[in-house]
Amino acid sequence: MKFKSKAFTLTELLVALGIIGAIAAMSIPSLMNHINRQTLTTQLKGLIGSFQQLTTDQMVKYKTKSLTNTDFTDPAKLLTEENFAMAQDCGDTTAGAKNCWKTSATGTAKIQYRLLSNTNTGIAGPGYKSIILKNGAIVGYRLTSEDLTDGDKMIGEFCYDINGNEPPNMSGRDYFCTFVTSRGKLIDTADGTTLTVDEKIRKCTEGHGANYCYGATVDSGWKMTY
């Protein structure tokens, strides 16, 4: 008895390769976006860890339980080589800060970051005391004051681009803001405890503040789910 061997025809192979190519074309962009978000989240987590460590170091240095008695009350003292691995001092004015932050195409002092909800809309980044770290991150810090419901108090705010002027230059991706309290907590907003993750994500994507993007990422277990 003779058995007739069968093989794929050239047409069948081309069809199979076409299907594989189509699946790859659809899945690779999604995979790359996932990898990019993981990378940015890792950078964000590392920078926040350095902020948190700094709050502890300052309390130990000044032998206090409140950051109101530390360098956190003076941006010029806080953003120095003594507290950060600093590569460049950008200055403490809008004109000075634009030398470090992402600026508009015209090179004006307005610092442009795209919004997740509308990539054509630019928002202004920090125009106050800023520095560039040796890892490329840009960090700005300003004083603020707001009483919290638990007896704590906001004393300052960090705004930062975790990968410097490298893309995507987008609020909620590489640009975030975080408030600092007198007890050394890093929080998103005064009403952060009353907002759900979904509410923070909505505020983040609609451009209500890069602080909500920080809160949404942290509350989602250090994942950019938006």
Sequence and secondary structure as in RCSB ss.txt:
>XXXX:A:sequence
MKFKSKAFTLTELLVALGIIGAIAAMSIPSLMNHINRQTLTTQLKGLIGSFQQLTTDQMVKYKTKSLTNTDFTDP
AKLLTEENFAMAQDCGDTTAGAKNCWKTSATGTAKIQYRLLSNTNTGIAGPGYKSIILKNGAIVGYRLTSEDLTD
GDKMIGEFCYDINGNEPPNMSGRDYFCTFVTSRGKLIDTADGTTLTVDEKIRKCTEGHGANYCYGATVDSGWKMT
Y
>XXXX:A:secstr
         HHHHHHHHHHHHHHHHHHHHHHHHHHHHHHHHHHHHHHHHHHHHHHHHHHHHTT S GGGSGGG H
HHHSSTTTS EEEEEESSHHHHTTTS B TT  S B EE SS TT EE    SSEEEETTS EEEEEEEEEE TT
S EEEEEEEEETTTT TT BBTTTEEEEEEETTS EES TTGGGS HHHHHHHHHTTS HHHHHHHHHHTTS   
 
